[in-house]
Structures are given as structure tokens and as C-alpha cells.
Amino acid sequence: MSAAVAQDLSSSASEAGVALEAEAEPEERPAPSYPPGALPDAYPDKAKLLRGDIDPRELLVEVPESWASHPGMYAEAEALQAFGKMRAAAAREGVELLILSAFRSFNHQRWIWEAKWRERYKSGAFEAPRDLATHIMRYSSMPGTSRHHWGTDFDINALNNRWFDTPEGKPVYDWMKAHAAEYGFCEVYSARDGRRQTGYEPERWHWSYIPTASRYLAAYVEARDAQPRGFEGDVAAPQINWLTDYVLGINPDCLWTASDAGKGRELPLVLLRAAIEAEQAARVEQLCLRDEGTRDELLAWRARGFELEEDADIAARLMHLENCLGEPDPVLRDEVAYSGIAHILRDGVADDETLRALKGELLVRMAADAADPDGFSKPFAALVLSEVARTDRISPWMSSGERRMLVAAGAAYVRSVRDYRGFIEGEGWRHGLAHGADLLMQLSLNEEIGEGEAIVMARAIFEALMAEEAPALVFDEPARLARPLIILTRRGLLNEAQLSAWLDMLADPAPLESWQAAFGSEEALARRHNVRAFASALLIAASEEEDGALDAVKPGATRLLASVP
């Protein structure tokens, strides 16, 4: 991150957050020569590059002294070239931009981190390493995780947010807010405005060149050996969401999209989910039953109607219950964990930050490669996510990107379900397909969901029904899968042509020659049962709709029932 370091600054004034003096007339000079290649894609050892464990003289470009507070700084070539153009444009309008910090090596970041770690450790104010680490991480990154390791990010003019409200600083900040994006730069650690809830505190001085930084960020998420290590306090890393909350906890406007200019790189859903999964695997596991008395305490709390004390730590309570969702004990899993979470969420006492953290944990639990030895964890994660989605429907708190990500995750889960167990005496419910449908239903009811998301969900539902492995679904799954389609059709987000095309696909008996042949195969009979139950659910709903809002489902569903005797 961008903590002040005395040796990086040319005067004590800059350490206090005062703008460093610059030339009255900024020197115009030719752009430096740049090394070949599109880092980090062409670099053989990405882990070292991403962690800043390099000799900057070999890969980066030296910052011109007239652009910086002191000599000897280095930056990534494209980022520095873009900064030069931006600096010249600002100067023409009387705004001086001065680099205080650019590339920062792993060792340099370790020096910053360990100085703070030792100072605060000696104070005795923090009992646990995690608490000390998260305190430092308000403004300073763990070594190996700083964007400054990439040379794409610059701290400019001052290291104090208040300075940018002064008569000297406000014109700088106002100009950057108005024009930085024209040159590819973005304020990655923006204000807490409801869109950026995690990560470091706001830093008005920290600006990132996104066309290049996005390539580093994507490579960082993909890196298999990105766990912070090799410094005092690295023991806390597995206990902190250092990747999803900090490395990825940036201003959402700073995520590169395909419509942006330059050679940037998007972070597709598969990368983000992989990052969440990797982080979960590295974290210290918290058990549902922390000691012998925990079960009795949870049952007693359920008997009291899940009442909460005035000073209850809502986030901690939710996270404890979330850890019980994979429990083989049906009472703990269903009657305590799920019911307790649903009760808290429907009471509306969880704030946005807590809801966002809970959503992240549930997405990890529901991910395709997540461990689920007993088959309960994923379906109950989907069920609880339906309650999380409901909170956003009642009182919106997710960004549009978060909502789309949840739609994609829910659709992927519904498509992937291959454990079709419903209720088993002594074990309770698994019911993965139905719980996934419940998540899609809550999302379908959300007025912020549009046609694109509707198509994603509808395709997932039809793919689930066409799965060859599916047995006869006798625990109301076809009707539950029909509900999101009914809602989306009623809202006008799905039309007759789309629904008919999908339903006609269900009517195709292939690989059977005809549906009559289904009576000679248990698997084919199961498929027949499922598609007929689904079509019947659609037609029953349409017949009960008085205003014709569901007429679009009638032709395809009628043909399906006629085709599958």
C-alpha cells in the first residue's frame, strides 16, 4: 500500500501530508525508452514479479527526476508513459502532479510492515496476530500483496487525505477526478460510498494505471503461490481475507472491462470464484461445535426464538451459524444454523458489511470444487444465499456487479447439482436442486434483475432438467424449478419464443427413438416424469393467472405434455 516512509520522501513536509514543491514550469522531455513485452504475461516467473521480488532496473523504467519527489524511482513502462501524458495535460491547466512513490519491492514493503508490526506489538494493545494485522492493513499491505509491487500505481503530491481539501490540494484532486480516467488512471481506494465496503481505507493520493494493472491483478488471482509469507506477522495471513477483501477490495470502477481502451484484462467470474476458494482453503477452519457445551447453547438459543442481546455481535453470530451448515446433525444444520440465519436476516439487523461477508463465505461453500463430504454444505449454502438475496430484494445493498455474480454463481450451482438426495430419515434434507431453485427464485423477484440475468437463470434451469443422471425427482424439485421461470415470465423478461425453444428441447426424446421407448428404461422413465411434472407446474400456474401474464408459457408447455405421453 502507500504508507509514508521517510527514506522515500525528500522532505519532512511531505511526511506530514504537505505538497512537495515542484518546478514552476514542468520540464517537457522525451518519453523514456521502454522494455519489450506485455508484463506480466511474458514474464516466466510470475510469482516473483507479482510479489515485487525483482530488480527494477532490469524490468522497469526509471521515473524522470523532474516528475518525482526524489530520484531513483521506477515504474512499469506503459504506466509511466501514460502518467507523463497526464502530467503534461494537468500542467497546461496549472495543476502540478508529483510522484511520491511508484514501484516498491517486497523487501521495501516488508520494512514498512515490520516497523509497524514491532511498534504495535510492543504496545500490547492487540492480543491476537489477526487483530494486529488488520489494524496495520487499514493503510499498509502485507508484503507481497501491494499494488506498488507492480510499478503500475503512483502516490501523488501528498500522503494525507485532508491535504486534498486544502486550497493547494483540492485543485489537484478535482482535476484527477475529472480527467485521470482519460489517461487510464483510477482511484483504487475510493471513499466508502456504499459500493466499496472492504479493503484499505480511502487514499486520495493512490492512482493506478488500469490497462496494465488489470493484467497484474488477473495474474495475481490466478497465481498458485500468492499466499503472503516471509515477514513478521505472516502467521495472520490465513486468518484474514487478504485476497478477496484487500487485493480485490478496490473501487469497482477500477476493474477493467472489455469496452475499455488499452490492453487490459477482465476478471471473469471463474477467476473470482477460484480466488475465493483458494482463500477459504488457506484459512484457519472454525468449527461449528467449539466445545462440549456449544450444542446445548445453540439448542437453548433456538428454544428462546433466536433472541439477540442488545450488544450481540451479529456478524460473529452469523459466521458461527454459517460454520454449522455442513454439519451431519440435521437439528444443528437445519433447525439451528439455517433457521437462525434466516431469523436474523429477516429481522433486518445485519448491516451491509456483514451481509457482504456472509455472502462471500456462502459462495465459497457453494463453489464447484468446495469440499462437501456429507453432501449438506453446498445445498444449505444455496438455501441461505436465497435468504441473503431476499435481503437485497427487500432493501437493495448489492452493486449491479455483485448481483450479476450471484446470479452466475446460482445458475452454475443449479447446472452442477448431481447429488439428488432429498430427505433421508435420520439425516434430514439435502435437496440441492430445490435449494438452488430457491436462490434463483429470490433473484428472479428482484426488480434490479434484467433480461440478461433472466436468460442465464432460465438456461441453467433447463440444463438441470436435461441432465441424464437425474433420477425421478419426487421431492417437488420440478415445481421449485418452475417458480423462477414463472416469475421471470410474469415480469416480461422471458418471451414465448424463448420459452418454446427451451421447452421443445425437453420434448426431444433423443437418444431414444421415441418416448414410447422410455417405458423400457428406468432412467428414461425418470426423465419422462421430470419433464411432465415441470410442464404441468408451468401450465397450472398459467391457468391460475387471470391477466394473461403467463400466456407465453402455454404453447411450449402444452406441446411438451402432448409430446411426452
RANORNOR-V690580 format. One record per helix or strand of 2 or more residues. SS is the DSSP state (helix for helix, strand for strand). FROM is the first residue (numbers start at 0). TO is the last residue. If there is no record, write none. Layout:
# RANORNOR-V690580
SS/FROM/TO + SS/FROM/TO
This chain:
# RANORNOR-V690580
helix/5/7 + helix/11/14 + helix/45/49 + helix/55/58 + strand/60/61 + helix/64/66 + strand/73/74 + helix/76/91 + strand/98/100 + helix/105/122 + helix/128/135 + helix/146/149 + strand/152/155 + helix/160/164 + helix/169/182 + strand/184/185 + strand/205/208 + helix/209/221 + helix/233/238 + helix/241/246 + helix/251/253 + helix/268/281 + helix/293/302 + helix/313/321 + helix/329/346 + helix/351/365 + helix/376/393 + helix/399/415 + strand/422/423 + strand/427/428 + helix/431/444 + helix/450/464 + helix/476/489 + helix/495/506 + helix/514/519 + helix/521/543 + helix/550/562
